[in-house]
């Protein structure tokens, strides 16, 4: 009987094949989890972009009232009557999207930039979203806040999110 106990004690443990199979399964599961987390991060970034851009609309109206009923210079880092422009909101949205925003209209039509156009009577801003390539979130002075599949602000004279 003691001979049988000694033999069982010598055969305890895992074989190399068993260890490799367990390591492979853990590797596959971790890659699935990491892929899911990346998608969740992109969706989170899109939510931050939409939130910042939506917050720009009421800020723009406060700026309009404080700037003698004018949207002029609302895309720049300016203040009118103690009220800040929409620059900070659009900059935060651009940071969430991982794209540049210079505060000017020189990037209009370039889908890899955040864009903001302003005039005395209107303004519009657009930022690309992360989760779906080729989609944008656009807000304007008419009250629109829309997700689009095309660049709607293509030139310095575009002040509307309507395609």
NUVO-420246 format. One record per residue: z, x, y of N, C-alpha, C in turn. Coordinates in nm, 3 decimals. Each point is the difference from the previous one (the first is absolute). Layout:
BEGIN
nc3:nc1:nc2:cac3:cac1:cac2:cc3:cc1:cc2
Z:X:Y:Z:X:Y:Z:X:Y
...
//
This chain:
BEGIN
nc3:nc1:nc2:cac3:cac1:cac2:cc3:cc1:cc2
0.000:0.081:-0.118:0.000:-0.081:0.118:0.000:0.086:0.125
0.076:0.108:0.002:0.003:0.083:0.118:-0.133:0.071:0.020
-0.074:0.022:-0.110:-0.133:0.060:0.010:-0.096:-0.094:0.075
0.012:-0.131:-0.023:-0.082:-0.100:0.068:0.033:-0.005:0.149
0.126:0.010:0.036:0.041:0.000:0.140:-0.056:0.123:0.072
0.004:0.112:-0.063:-0.052:0.123:0.060:-0.151:-0.010:0.022
-0.071:-0.061:-0.093:-0.145:-0.014:0.014:-0.035:-0.096:0.113
0.075:-0.110:0.013:-0.026:-0.097:0.108:0.031:0.062:0.136
0.101:0.081:0.008:0.034:0.066:0.126:-0.109:0.096:0.042
-0.066:0.062:-0.093:-0.107:0.095:0.030:-0.127:-0.071:0.045
-0.021:-0.126:-0.037:-0.124:-0.069:0.033:0.013:-0.091:0.123
0.114:0.003:0.067:0.015:-0.082:0.120:-0.086:0.057:0.112
-0.038:-0.088:0.097:-0.078:0.043:0.116:-0.138:-0.066:-0.001
-0.080:0.040:0.098:-0.132:-0.059:0.016:-0.106:0.104:-0.033
-0.112:-0.048:-0.048:-0.112:0.091:-0.025:-0.074:0.023:0.131
-0.083:0.101:0.003:-0.079:0.032:0.119:-0.092:-0.116:0.036
-0.058:-0.063:-0.098:-0.091:-0.114:0.023:0.075:-0.114:0.066
0.120:-0.032:-0.047:0.078:-0.108:0.059:0.034:0.030:0.146
0.037:0.122:0.029:0.031:0.038:0.137:-0.124:-0.011:0.090
-0.114:0.044:-0.048:-0.124:-0.007:0.079:-0.040:-0.145:0.027
0.017:-0.087:-0.098:-0.034:-0.141:0.018:0.091:-0.062:0.107
0.128:0.029:-0.003:0.093:-0.055:0.099:-0.034:0.052:0.139
-0.030:0.128:0.012:-0.038:0.058:0.130:-0.129:-0.064:0.052
-0.097:-0.024:-0.087:-0.125:-0.064:0.042:0.024:-0.143:0.049
0.086:-0.073:-0.070:0.031:-0.138:0.042:0.069:0.000:0.136
0.094:0.090:0.019:0.068:0.009:0.130:-0.099:0.035:0.110
-0.093:0.090:-0.026:-0.103:0.037:0.098:-0.088:-0.118:0.038
-0.041:-0.077:-0.098:-0.085:-0.117:0.028:0.076:-0.103:0.083
0.124:-0.027:-0.036:0.080:-0.098:0.075:0.025:0.045:0.143
0.027:0.129:0.019:0.025:0.048:0.136:-0.127:-0.006:0.086
-0.116:0.023:-0.058:-0.124:-0.010:0.078:-0.028:-0.144:0.042
0.032:-0.096:-0.086:-0.018:-0.141:0.036:0.094:-0.038:0.114
0.124:0.045:-0.006:0.097:-0.030:0.105:-0.042:0.063:0.133
-0.046:0.124:-0.004:-0.043:0.067:0.124:-0.122:-0.067:0.061
-0.093:-0.047:-0.082:-0.117:-0.071:0.053:0.043:-0.130:0.067
0.096:-0.070:-0.057:0.049:-0.125:0.060:0.071:0.027:0.132
0.076:0.108:0.006:0.070:0.034:0.124:-0.097:0.034:0.112
-0.110:0.066:-0.032:-0.099:0.034:0.102:-0.061:-0.126:0.060
-0.032:-0.098:-0.083:-0.054:-0.126:0.049:0.103:-0.071:0.088
0.124:0.002:-0.042:0.106:-0.064:0.080:0.016:0.070:0.135
-0.013:0.132:0.003:0.009:0.073:0.127:-0.113:-0.041:0.095
-0.121:-0.013:-0.053:-0.114:-0.039:0.083:0.018:-0.141:0.054
0.049:-0.091:-0.082:0.024:-0.136:0.046:0.111:-0.003:0.104
0.101:0.084:-0.017:0.106:0.011:0.100:-0.052:0.052:0.132
-0.091:0.099:-0.007:-0.060:0.054:0.123:-0.082:-0.108:0.069
-0.074:-0.080:-0.077:-0.078:-0.109:0.060:0.091:-0.103:0.067
0.113:-0.029:-0.061:0.094:-0.095:0.061:0.053:0.056:0.132
0.027:0.130:0.004:0.047:0.063:0.124:-0.108:-0.004:0.107
-0.125:0.024:-0.038:-0.112:-0.004:0.094:-0.011:-0.141:0.060
0.000:-0.100:-0.086:-0.014:-0.139:0.047:0.117:-0.039:0.090
0.119:0.041:-0.036:0.118:-0.032:0.081:-0.009:0.064:0.138
-0.033:0.127:0.005:-0.011:0.069:0.130:-0.109:-0.061:0.086
-0.113:-0.029:-0.061:-0.112:-0.056:0.077:0.033:-0.142:0.048
0.067:-0.078:-0.082:0.038:-0.135:0.041:0.103:0.005:0.113
0.089:0.099:-0.004:0.098:0.016:0.108:-0.066:0.043:0.131
-0.120:0.055:-0.006:-0.069:0.042:0.121:-0.043:-0.120:0.086
-0.028:-0.113:-0.062:-0.047:-0.117:0.077:0.102:-0.050:0.101
0.124:-0.030:-0.038:0.095:-0.045:0.104:0.032:0.110:0.102
-0.001:0.125:-0.047:0.023:0.111:0.094:-0.112:0.004:0.103
-0.120:-0.028:-0.042:-0.114:0.000:0.092:0.014:-0.109:0.106
0.053:-0.114:-0.040:0.017:-0.108:0.097:0.109:0.033:0.101
0.105:0.066:-0.045:0.103:0.044:0.094:-0.057:0.102:0.098
-0.082:0.090:-0.051:-0.064:0.102:0.084:-0.095:-0.067:0.100
-0.077:-0.098:-0.046:-0.095:-0.074:0.084:0.072:-0.064:0.119
0.113:-0.066:-0.029:0.077:-0.065:0.107:0.057:0.101:0.098
0.039:0.116:-0.048:0.060:0.103:0.086:-0.103:0.086:0.072
-0.126:-0.011:-0.042:-0.107:0.083:0.056:-0.096:-0.084:0.085
0.053:-0.089:0.078:-0.080:-0.085:0.090:-0.109:-0.076:-0.074
0.035:-0.059:-0.116:-0.093:-0.077:-0.082:-0.125:0.080:-0.036
0.023:0.121:-0.049:-0.109:0.088:-0.040:0.038:0.075:-0.128
-0.097:0.012:-0.091:0.019:0.080:-0.121:-0.045:0.144:0.020
-0.043:0.036:0.119:-0.050:0.135:0.025:0.102:0.104:-0.041
-0.043:0.102:-0.069:0.082:0.114:-0.047:0.102:-0.037:-0.106
-0.015:-0.117:-0.064:0.097:-0.041:-0.101:-0.007:0.086:-0.125
-0.112:0.064:-0.025:-0.015:0.086:-0.119:0.059:0.138:0.021
0.027:0.036:0.124:0.057:0.132:0.029:0.151:-0.002:-0.003
0.057:0.117:0.006:0.146:0.013:-0.001:0.051:-0.021:0.142
-0.002:-0.127:0.045:0.034:-0.033:0.138:0.112:-0.104:0.005
0.052:-0.021:0.120:0.102:-0.100:0.024:-0.039:-0.076:0.126
0.022:-0.131:-0.002:-0.027:-0.082:0.119:0.123:-0.087:0.025
0.060:0.017:0.114:0.117:-0.079:0.035:0.113:0.016:-0.100
0.013:0.117:-0.059:0.105:0.025:-0.097:-0.034:-0.043:-0.142
-0.121:-0.054:-0.021:-0.041:-0.046:-0.133:-0.102:0.098:-0.057
0.025:0.045:-0.123:-0.091:0.096:-0.064:-0.126:-0.069:-0.051
-0.105:0.079:-0.013:-0.127:-0.050:-0.054:0.010:-0.013:-0.152
-0.110:-0.031:-0.066:-0.003:-0.015:-0.146:-0.023:0.134:-0.071
-0.002:0.106:0.075:-0.029:0.133:-0.055:0.093:0.035:-0.117
0.130:-0.020:0.016:0.096:0.038:-0.105:-0.023:-0.079:-0.128
-0.029:-0.130:0.010:-0.024:-0.081:-0.119:-0.125:0.045:-0.073
-0.106:0.028:0.074:-0.124:0.042:-0.063:0.014:0.141:-0.057
0.072:0.086:0.069:0.026:0.134:-0.052:0.079:-0.007:-0.130
0.100:-0.087:-0.008:0.079:-0.017:-0.123:-0.088:-0.053:-0.113
-0.089:-0.095:0.031:-0.091:-0.053:-0.102:-0.096:0.110:-0.048
-0.049:0.081:0.093:-0.090:0.110:-0.037:0.072:0.102:-0.087
0.126:0.027:0.032:0.080:0.092:-0.083:0.018:-0.055:-0.141
0.025:-0.130:-0.012:0.014:-0.062:-0.132:-0.131:0.007:-0.078
-0.111:-0.010:0.071:-0.131:0.007:-0.066:-0.043:0.143:-0.028
0.067:0.095:0.066:-0.038:0.140:-0.019:-0.128:0.037:0.072
-0.027:-0.068:0.112:-0.120:0.027:0.079:0.039:0.036:0.142
-0.085:0.071:0.072:0.032:0.036:0.138:-0.020:-0.116:0.098
0.077:0.004:0.108:-0.017:-0.093:0.112:0.026:0.078:0.127
-0.101:0.010:0.083:0.014:0.079:0.121:0.038:-0.085:0.121
-0.001:-0.132:-0.017:0.032:-0.087:0.112:-0.119:-0.030:0.088
-0.116:0.048:-0.038:-0.120:-0.025:0.079:-0.104:-0.067:-0.087
-0.113:-0.033:0.058:-0.104:-0.072:-0.072:-0.108:0.093:-0.054
0.020:0.130:0.003:-0.107:0.091:-0.041:-0.030:-0.005:-0.149
0.088:-0.061:-0.080:-0.023:-0.006:-0.144:-0.058:-0.136:-0.042
-0.040:-0.084:0.094:-0.051:-0.132:-0.034:-0.119:0.012:-0.095
0.001:-0.080:-0.105:-0.105:0.002:-0.099:0.028:0.097:-0.113
0.099:0.084:0.013:0.037:0.095:-0.105:0.109:-0.063:-0.084
-0.030:-0.029:-0.126:0.094:-0.072:-0.085:0.117:0.085:-0.047
0.002:0.128:0.034:0.112:0.084:-0.043:0.101:0.022:0.112
-0.006:-0.082:0.104:0.091:0.011:0.114:0.058:-0.137:0.033
0.116:0.003:0.064:0.052:-0.121:0.063:-0.069:-0.010:0.136
-0.042:-0.121:0.035:-0.078:-0.019:0.122:0.066:-0.107:0.086
0.001:0.023:0.131:0.050:-0.099:0.095:-0.090:0.002:0.123
-0.047:-0.116:0.040:-0.081:-0.014:0.121:0.071:-0.093:0.097
-0.011:0.031:0.129:0.060:-0.089:0.100:-0.087:-0.010:0.123
0.016:-0.114:0.067:-0.060:-0.022:0.132:0.103:-0.082:0.077
-0.033:-0.039:0.119:0.094:-0.079:0.080:0.023:-0.138:-0.063
-0.099:-0.053:-0.072:0.010:-0.137:-0.050:0.020:-0.013:-0.151
-0.014:0.108:-0.078:0.011:-0.011:-0.145:0.035:0.134:-0.063
0.046:-0.007:-0.124:0.026:0.121:-0.077:-0.013:-0.032:-0.149
-0.023:0.102:-0.080:-0.005:-0.015:-0.146:0.033:0.134:-0.064
0.064:-0.005:-0.115:0.035:0.122:-0.074:-0.024:-0.023:-0.148
-0.039:0.107:-0.068:-0.032:-0.008:-0.142:0.048:0.127:-0.071
0.059:-0.018:-0.120:0.049:0.112:-0.080:-0.047:-0.021:-0.144
-0.050:0.106:-0.067:-0.038:-0.016:-0.140:0.123:-0.016:-0.089
-0.014:-0.081:-0.106:0.107:-0.019:-0.096:-0.012:0.104:-0.112
0.110:0.026:-0.070:0.001:0.104:-0.103:-0.034:-0.052:-0.139
0.050:-0.118:-0.038:-0.010:-0.046:-0.138:-0.144:-0.028:-0.041
-0.080:-0.052:0.090:-0.138:-0.033:-0.032:-0.092:0.072:0.097
-0.078:0.091:-0.051:-0.091:0.077:0.085:-0.101:-0.093:0.066
-0.026:0.022:0.127:-0.099:-0.081:0.071:0.056:-0.127:0.059
0.132:-0.017:0.001:0.059:-0.117:0.064:0.081:0.044:0.121
0.010:-0.089:0.097:0.065:0.031:0.127:0.089:-0.116:0.041
0.098:0.029:0.085:0.081:-0.104:0.061:-0.025:0.008:0.149
-0.035:-0.113:0.059:-0.040:-0.004:0.140:0.082:-0.106:0.075
0.041:0.035:0.122:0.067:-0.095:0.089:-0.069:0.007:0.135
0.002:-0.113:0.072:-0.064:-0.001:0.132:0.073:-0.091:0.096
-0.047:-0.003:0.123:0.066:-0.076:0.106:-0.018:-0.151:-0.014
-0.091:-0.045:-0.085:-0.017:-0.144:-0.020:0.102:-0.056:-0.098
0.084:0.088:-0.057:0.103:-0.045:-0.093:-0.036:0.021:-0.145
-0.117:0.054:-0.028:-0.039:0.022:-0.139:0.074:0.118:-0.060
0.034:-0.013:-0.125:0.054:0.109:-0.081:-0.061:-0.019:-0.138
-0.106:0.073:-0.029:-0.078:-0.025:-0.121:-0.025:0.127:-0.079
-0.015:-0.019:-0.131:-0.042:0.108:-0.087:-0.151:-0.016:-0.019
-0.074:0.107:0.023:-0.146:-0.007:-0.010:-0.051:0.104:-0.098
-0.121:-0.022:-0.047:-0.064:0.096:-0.090:-0.106:0.080:0.072
-0.004:-0.010:0.130:-0.098:0.075:0.078:0.066:0.051:0.128
-0.055:0.108:0.052:0.046:0.051:0.129:-0.048:-0.097:0.106
0.091:-0.070:0.067:-0.041:-0.097:0.102:0.002:0.060:0.139
0.077:0.105:0.021:0.001:0.067:0.130:-0.091:0.122:-0.014
-0.125:-0.018:0.040:-0.101:0.104:-0.021:-0.034:0.080:0.125
0.033:-0.055:0.114:-0.029:0.072:0.124:0.112:-0.024:0.100
-0.005:0.069:0.111:0.106:-0.011:0.099:0.003:-0.135:0.070
-0.100:-0.083:-0.019:-0.005:-0.131:0.064:0.044:-0.113:-0.092
0.046:0.031:-0.122:0.044:-0.104:-0.093:0.148:-0.032:0.024
0.027:-0.129:0.030:0.137:-0.043:0.027:0.039:-0.119:-0.087
-0.066:-0.016:-0.114:0.027:-0.116:-0.085:-0.002:0.041:-0.147
0.082:-0.065:-0.081:0.002:0.025:-0.143:-0.102:-0.083:-0.075
-0.070:-0.088:0.072:-0.104:-0.081:-0.064:-0.118:0.089:-0.039
-0.046:-0.013:-0.125:-0.114:0.085:-0.044:-0.130:-0.032:0.069
//
